[in-house]
Amino acid sequence: MGARLVNRLDALTSWDADWAGLRVVVAGIGLSGFSAADTLIELGAAVVVVDGRDTEENRAKADTLKIVGAREVLLGAEHGSALPDVGGEPAELVVTSPGWSPQTPLLAAAADAGIPLWGDVELAWRVRERAGRRTAEWLAITGTNGKTTTVGMAESMLQAAGLRAIAAGNVGTPILDAVRDPIGYDVIAVELSSFQLHWTHSMSPLASVVLNVAEDHVDWHGSYAAYLADKAKIYERTKIACVYNAEQRETEEMVEAADVVEGCRAIGFTTGMPAVSMVGVVERLLVDRAYIQERRDSAAELASLADLGDLAPRHQVANALAAAALVRAYGVEPAAVREGLRRFDPGSHRIQKVLEQAGVLWVNDSKATNPHAASASLASFSSVVWIAGGLSKGVNYDELIADHARRLKAVVLIGTDNSALLASLRRHAPDVPVIDVPPEETEDRMPTSGVPAGESVMAAAVEAAAGLAADGDTVLMAPAAASMDQFTSYAHRGNAFMEAVRRFGEGQAPSTKEQ
């Protein structure tokens, strides 16, 4: 039976393959889990869905899935401890949501039983070909930081070239929803987390990139080495271009070790002068020495730093170059790269200018939820009053503080437990003033959900930062930590910062009543 099952699963490489009756357990009923279950039901599989949270939202989703044909939807913590049967028989496949750890009892039981484990990306890759519809090429993007920005830039460049393209995966549209689009896309820019890559086995993208790597999600992967190994999976079976960060050797080593399609090239990106087979920067121009015939002695202009907007920090330039390298692998012309960057809206909470007043620049980078992202933000400015802190996820801040101590004019801490960050500041920036805003200030701002609102802490932090900043300084909110200790999300945290800065700015603005 085991061999027959393997042979059957190996044959499932298109929408039109024989999925009928395949017994599948879907772990998770979030965005990716719901789309996976919905897809499998449409394909004719027998589907049981499991989620540990019995919430009103999940019950509504469960009702929908039952209506379209799910065999069972099991909600509640007790259902995550064992692998359920499907119609009274053992499951033949488990499709898991990316957030589910391999150590989860249900997934561990499936692995012990030799039942294949896929993620939604693996399923999407296998059903992407469908008779009568165009089959999109995939440009695959991962990295510790910058993924969402880069897929957005790539999407904008592709659309500027007149292509039907979308950013999907770990951002916005679930990848299965993009694959099932009734018209179909020419290209999908696919954002992939390390979790998604862990459960991906057969994807063969047109081009792929690891933007950068730093220690993150070690608790999920078990070790930093395992985290890197899952990131490196993105390069496997790449067809045209493996794009790597020329300023981070680890990403180049991943390309060197990858088993790619014959003829695939290694393309580097750098924020400095590019060598042959790289894209980079020359005299404030983004240039290509990879995809042109005359690359040994010339370069093609793609865009200028001014095309990136008012703020063009180094890591944003790197993201733009990585996106350009990916779309150029598809054949997008330089003019569309430039136009795509001009059209691109980076959205909120990513190196976002909030206010410039009295010579002080206020910047919101609430998306900087780990030290690596915060390091990129800090590197963009010379004299910083830094608002930092939050849920640290057990990371070490020594390298971050040591690298940027010279930039720090002062630090305002907003986390509920700042012990690790404080210890690093004392070791590596002992002369930098630190103000710790006590979390108790949020106790009278509890919404009905029970999650602290955090607005009063942010208002206190902005007031403290304003008292420390002077002409020529930047007040940068780049917390280097997750937000859930005092806020519902990084967006909630960023909005609280922007609102506090707005209120401060209005209070300090010259009165117009006497004019």
C-alpha positions in Angstrom: 0.0 0.0 0.0 2.9 2.3 0.8 4.4 2.0 -2.7 0.9 2.5 -4.3 0.4 5.6 -2.3 3.7 7.1 -3.2 3.1 6.4 -6.9 -0.3 8.0 -6.7 1.0 11.1 -5.0 3.9 11.3 -7.5 1.4 11.4 -10.3 -0.5 14.4 -8.8 1.3 17.1 -10.8 -1.6 19.0 -12.3 -5.1 20.1 -11.6 -6.4 17.5 -14.1 -4.7 14.6 -12.3 -6.7 12.0 -10.4 -7.3 13.6 -7.0 -10.7 12.0 -6.5 -11.1 10.3 -3.2 -7.6 11.1 -1.9 -7.9 11.1 1.9 -6.4 14.3 3.2 -6.1 15.9 6.6 -5.7 19.7 6.4 -4.0 21.2 9.5 -5.2 24.7 10.2 -8.2 26.8 9.1 -6.5 30.1 8.6 -6.0 31.8 5.2 -3.7 29.1 3.8 -5.4 26.2 5.5 -8.9 27.3 4.3 -7.7 27.8 0.7 -6.0 24.3 0.8 -9.1 22.6 2.1 -11.3 24.5 -0.4 -9.0 23.5 -3.3 -8.8 19.9 -2.3 -12.6 19.6 -2.0 -13.0 21.1 -5.4 -10.5 18.6 -6.7 -12.6 15.8 -5.3 -10.5 14.7 -2.4 -12.0 13.5 0.9 -11.0 16.2 3.4 -10.9 16.5 7.2 -9.8 19.9 8.6 -8.3 20.3 12.1 -7.6 23.5 14.0 -6.8 24.0 17.7 -8.8 27.1 18.1 -12.6 26.9 18.5 -13.4 30.5 17.8 -16.5 32.2 16.3 -14.4 33.0 13.2 -13.2 29.4 12.8 -16.7 28.1 13.3 -17.9 30.3 10.5 -15.2 29.0 8.2 -16.0 25.4 9.3 -19.6 25.9 8.3 -18.5 27.1 4.8 -16.2 24.2 4.3 -18.9 21.7 5.4 -21.3 23.3 2.9 -18.8 22.8 0.0 -18.0 19.2 1.0 -15.6 18.8 3.8 -16.1 15.4 5.6 -15.4 16.9 9.0 -14.0 20.0 10.6 -12.6 19.4 14.1 -12.1 22.5 16.2 -10.5 22.7 19.7 -7.1 22.0 21.3 -7.9 18.3 21.9 -7.9 17.6 18.2 -4.3 18.7 17.6 -2.9 15.8 19.7 -3.6 13.0 17.2 -4.0 12.4 13.5 -7.7 11.8 12.7 -9.0 9.2 10.2 -10.8 10.3 7.0 -14.0 8.5 6.5 -12.9 5.7 8.9 -9.6 5.1 7.1 -6.1 6.4 7.6 -5.1 9.7 5.9 -3.0 9.4 2.8 -1.7 13.0 2.9 -1.5 15.8 5.4 -1.5 19.4 4.1 -0.4 21.7 6.9 -0.6 25.5 7.4 2.9 27.0 7.6 2.6 28.1 11.2 2.2 24.5 12.5 5.5 23.3 13.9 6.9 19.9 12.9 6.8 19.1 16.6 3.0 19.5 16.8 1.7 16.0 17.9 -0.6 15.7 14.8 2.2 16.4 12.4 4.7 14.3 14.3 2.2 11.4 14.2 1.9 11.7 10.5 5.6 11.7 10.0 6.0 8.7 12.3 3.4 6.9 10.2 5.2 7.7 6.9 2.3 9.9 5.7 3.6 12.6 3.3 3.4 16.2 4.6 2.9 19.1 2.2 2.3 22.8 2.7 -0.1 25.0 0.7 2.8 26.0 -1.6 3.6 22.4 -2.5 -0.1 21.8 -3.3 -0.3 25.0 -5.3 2.8 24.0 -7.3 1.2 20.6 -8.1 -2.1 22.1 -9.3 -0.8 25.1 -11.2 -1.1 23.5 -14.6 -4.8 23.2 -15.8 -6.2 22.6 -19.2 -7.6 25.7 -20.9 -5.7 28.2 -18.6 -2.4 29.8 -18.8 0.3 28.5 -16.4 2.1 31.2 -14.6 5.9 31.3 -14.0 6.9 31.7 -10.4 9.5 34.2 -9.1 10.2 33.0 -5.6 11.4 35.3 -2.8 12.5 34.6 0.8 14.8 36.2 3.4 14.7 37.1 7.0 13.7 40.6 6.1 12.4 42.5 3.1 10.3 39.8 1.5 7.0 41.7 1.3 8.7 44.8 -0.1 10.5 42.8 -2.7 7.5 40.9 -3.9 5.6 44.1 -4.1 8.3 45.8 -6.2 8.5 42.7 -8.5 4.8 42.7 -8.9 4.8 46.5 -9.8 7.7 46.0 -12.3 5.9 43.0 -14.0 2.6 45.0 -14.2 4.5 48.0 -15.7 5.7 45.6 -18.4 2.1 44.9 -19.3 2.1 41.4 -17.8 -0.8 40.0 -15.8 1.0 39.5 -12.5 0.3 39.3 -8.7 2.2 39.1 -5.5 1.0 36.1 -3.5 2.0 33.5 -0.9 3.1 34.7 2.5 1.6 38.2 1.7 -1.9 39.2 0.7 -3.4 36.6 -1.6 -2.9 32.9 -0.6 -0.9 31.2 -3.4 -3.7 28.7 -4.0 -6.1 31.5 -4.7 -3.7 33.0 -7.2 -3.2 29.6 -8.9 -7.0 29.1 -9.1 -7.7 32.5 -10.7 -10.1 31.8 -13.5 -8.1 33.8 -16.1 -4.6 32.9 -14.9 -1.5 35.0 -14.6 1.7 35.3 -16.6 3.8 35.6 -13.5 3.4 35.2 -9.8 5.8 36.8 -7.4 5.7 34.4 -4.5 6.7 35.4 -1.0 7.8 32.4 1.0 8.5 32.1 4.7 10.9 29.6 6.1 7.9 27.7 7.4 6.4 27.4 4.0 9.7 26.3 2.4 10.0 23.6 5.1 6.9 21.9 3.7 7.8 22.5 0.0 9.3 19.6 -2.0 8.9 19.9 -5.8 8.7 23.7 -6.6 10.8 24.7 -9.7 10.6 28.5 -10.0 11.8 30.5 -13.0 14.0 32.6 -10.6 14.5 32.6 -6.9 16.2 34.8 -4.3 17.3 34.7 -0.6 17.5 38.4 0.2 19.4 38.0 3.5 19.6 35.7 6.5 19.9 36.3 10.2 18.9 34.3 13.3 15.1 34.1 13.4 12.4 31.5 14.2 15.0 29.2 15.8 12.4 27.9 18.2 10.3 26.6 15.3 13.1 25.1 13.2 15.1 23.8 16.2 18.4 25.4 15.2 19.8 28.2 13.1 21.4 25.6 10.8 17.9 24.1 10.2 16.5 27.6 9.5 19.2 28.2 6.9 18.6 24.8 5.3 14.9 25.6 4.9 15.6 29.0 3.4 18.1 27.4 0.9 15.4 25.1 -0.4 14.1 28.0 -2.5 17.0 27.6 -4.9 16.4 23.9 -5.6 15.2 23.2 -9.2 15.4 26.9 -10.2 15.3 27.2 -14.0 16.8 30.6 -15.1 18.4 32.6 -12.2 19.4 32.0 -8.6 19.7 35.6 -7.3 21.9 36.0 -4.2 23.0 38.8 -1.9 26.6 39.5 -2.8 27.1 41.2 0.5 26.1 38.1 2.5 28.2 35.1 1.7 25.7 32.6 3.2 23.3 33.3 0.4 25.9 32.6 -2.3 26.9 29.4 -0.5 23.2 28.3 -0.8 23.3 28.9 -4.5 26.6 26.9 -4.9 25.0 24.0 -3.1 21.7 24.0 -4.9 20.6 21.4 -7.4 19.3 23.6 -10.2 18.1 23.1 -13.7 21.0 22.9 -16.2 21.8 26.3 -17.6 20.5 28.2 -14.5 22.8 31.2 -13.7 23.9 32.7 -10.4 23.1 36.5 -10.3 24.3 38.7 -7.5 22.9 41.9 -6.2 24.9 44.5 -4.3 24.4 48.1 -3.2 27.9 48.8 -4.3 29.6 48.6 -7.7 28.5 45.4 -9.5 30.8 42.8 -10.9 30.0 40.9 -14.1 26.7 38.8 -13.6 25.5 41.2 -10.9 23.1 44.1 -10.5 24.2 47.1 -8.4 24.6 50.8 -8.0 26.9 53.2 -9.9 26.7 56.9 -9.3 23.2 56.8 -7.8 21.9 54.6 -10.6 20.7 51.0 -10.3 22.4 49.1 -13.1 22.5 45.7 -14.7 25.7 43.8 -15.6 23.9 40.4 -15.7 21.3 40.3 -18.4 23.0 42.2 -21.2 25.3 40.9 -23.9 28.0 43.6 -23.3 28.2 42.9 -19.5 31.9 42.5 -19.4 32.6 46.2 -20.2 29.3 48.0 -19.7 26.1 48.2 -17.7 22.4 48.9 -18.5 20.7 51.6 -16.5 17.6 50.3 -14.7 16.5 53.2 -12.5 17.9 55.9 -10.2 17.8 56.1 -6.4 15.4 59.0 -6.8 12.9 56.6 -8.3 12.6 54.9 -4.9 11.0 58.0 -3.3 11.9 60.4 -0.5 13.7 57.9 1.7 16.0 55.3 -0.1 17.8 53.5 2.7 20.4 50.9 1.8 18.2 47.9 2.5 15.4 49.3 0.3 17.9 49.8 -2.5 18.9 46.1 -2.0 15.3 45.0 -2.2 14.8 47.0 -5.5 17.9 45.4 -7.0 16.8 41.9 -6.0 13.3 42.5 -7.5 14.9 43.8 -10.7 17.2 40.8 -11.0 14.2 38.5 -10.7 12.0 40.2 -13.3 14.9 40.6 -15.7 15.2 36.8 -15.6 11.7 36.8 -17.0 12.7 39.3 -19.7 11.3 42.5 -18.3 12.9 45.6 -20.0 14.7 48.3 -18.0 12.0 50.9 -18.7 9.5 48.7 -16.9 11.8 48.3 -13.9 12.1 52.0 -13.5 8.3 52.6 -14.0 7.5 49.8 -11.5 9.7 51.4 -8.9 8.1 54.7 -9.4 4.6 53.2 -9.1 5.4 51.1 -6.1 3.8 52.1 -2.8 5.8 50.5 0.1 2.8 50.9 2.4 2.7 51.7 6.0 5.2 50.8 8.8 8.3 50.3 6.6 10.7 53.2 6.8 7.7 55.5 6.7 8.3 59.2 7.0 5.7 60.5 9.5 6.8 64.1 10.3 9.7 66.5 9.8 9.5 69.4 12.1 12.1 71.7 13.8 14.9 69.7 12.0 13.8 66.4 13.5 12.7 63.5 11.2 10.2 61.1 12.7 10.2 57.6 11.0 7.9 54.7 11.6 9.4 51.2 10.9 7.1 49.1 13.1 7.7 46.3 10.6 11.2 45.9 12.0 10.2 43.1 14.3 13.7 41.6 14.8 17.3 42.8 15.2 18.2 42.2 11.6 15.4 44.5 10.3 16.1 47.1 13.0 19.8 47.1 12.0 18.8 47.9 8.4 16.8 50.9 9.7 19.4 52.2 12.0 22.0 52.0 9.3 19.9 54.5 7.3 20.4 57.4 9.7 23.4 59.0 11.5 22.0 60.5 14.8 19.1 58.5 16.2 16.7 58.7 19.1 15.6 55.1 18.9 12.2 53.8 20.2 12.7 50.1 20.7 11.5 47.0 22.6 8.6 44.6 22.6 8.3 40.8 22.5 11.9 39.8 21.9 11.4 36.0 21.1 14.6 35.2 22.9 16.9 36.9 20.4 20.3 38.4 21.3 20.8 42.1 20.8 24.6 42.4 21.3 25.6 42.5 17.6 22.8 45.1 16.8 23.9 47.4 19.6 27.6 47.0 19.0 27.1 47.8 15.3 25.1 50.9 15.8 26.1 52.4 19.2 27.8 55.3 17.5 24.5 56.3 15.8 22.4 56.2 19.1 21.8 59.6 20.7 19.3 58.1 23.1 17.0 55.1 23.5 13.4 55.0 24.6 12.2 51.5 25.5 8.6 50.4 25.2 8.6 46.6 25.8 7.1 44.8 28.8 10.4 42.9 29.3 13.4 44.9 28.2 16.0 43.0 30.1 17.9 41.5 27.1 17.9 44.8 25.3 18.9 46.8 28.4 21.8 44.3 29.1 23.1 44.7 25.5 22.9 48.5 25.8 24.8 48.5 29.0 27.5 46.3 27.5 27.9 48.0 24.2 26.5 51.5 24.5 27.0 52.4 28.2 27.1 56.2 27.6 23.8 56.3 25.7 20.9 57.7 27.7 18.0 55.2 28.1 14.4 56.0 29.1 12.2 53.0 30.0 8.5 53.7 29.5 6.7 51.5 32.1 4.1 49.1 30.6 1.8 49.8 33.6 0.7 52.9 31.8 -1.5 50.8 29.5 -3.5 49.1 32.3 -6.4 51.6 32.0 -6.6 51.1 28.3 -7.7 47.5 28.0 -10.2 46.8 25.2 -12.8 44.1 25.4 -10.5 41.6 23.7 -8.2 41.7 26.8 -5.2 42.8 24.7 -3.6 46.0 26.0 -4.1 48.9 23.6 -0.6 50.4 24.1 -1.6 53.9 22.9 -0.7 55.5 26.2 2.8 53.9 26.2 3.4 55.1 22.7 2.3 58.6 23.6 4.7 58.6 26.5 7.5 57.2 24.3 7.0 60.0 21.7 6.9 62.6 24.4 10.2 61.3 25.8 11.8 61.1 22.4 10.8 64.7 21.6 12.5 65.8 24.7 15.8 64.1 23.6 15.8 65.0 19.8 17.2 68.1 18.3 17.9 69.6 14.9 19.5 67.0 12.7 18.3 64.0 14.6 15.9 61.2 13.5 13.4 59.7 15.9 13.2 56.1 14.6 10.6 53.6 15.9 12.2 50.3 14.8 11.5 48.1 17.8 13.6 45.0 16.9 10.9 42.9 18.6 7.4 41.6 18.0 4.5 43.7 19.1 2.1 41.3 20.8 3.2 42.2 24.4 1.3 45.5 24.2 -0.3 45.8 20.8 -2.4 43.5 18.6 0.0 43.7 15.6 3.0 45.6 14.2 0.4 47.7 12.3 -1.4 48.6 15.5 1.9 49.6 17.0 2.9 51.7 14.0 -0.5 53.4 13.9 -0.2 54.2 17.6 3.2 55.8 16.9 2.0 57.8 13.9 -1.0 59.1 15.9 1.1 60.1 18.8 3.6 61.9 16.5 0.7 63.6 14.8 -0.7 64.8 18.1 2.8 66.0 19.1 3.3 67.8 15.8 0.0 69.6 16.1 0.8 70.6 19.7 4.1 72.1 18.6 3.0 73.7 15.4 2.9 77.5 15.3 -0.6 78.8 16.1 -2.5 80.2 13.2 -5.1 82.1 15.2 -3.0 85.2 15.5 -2.3 85.4 11.7 
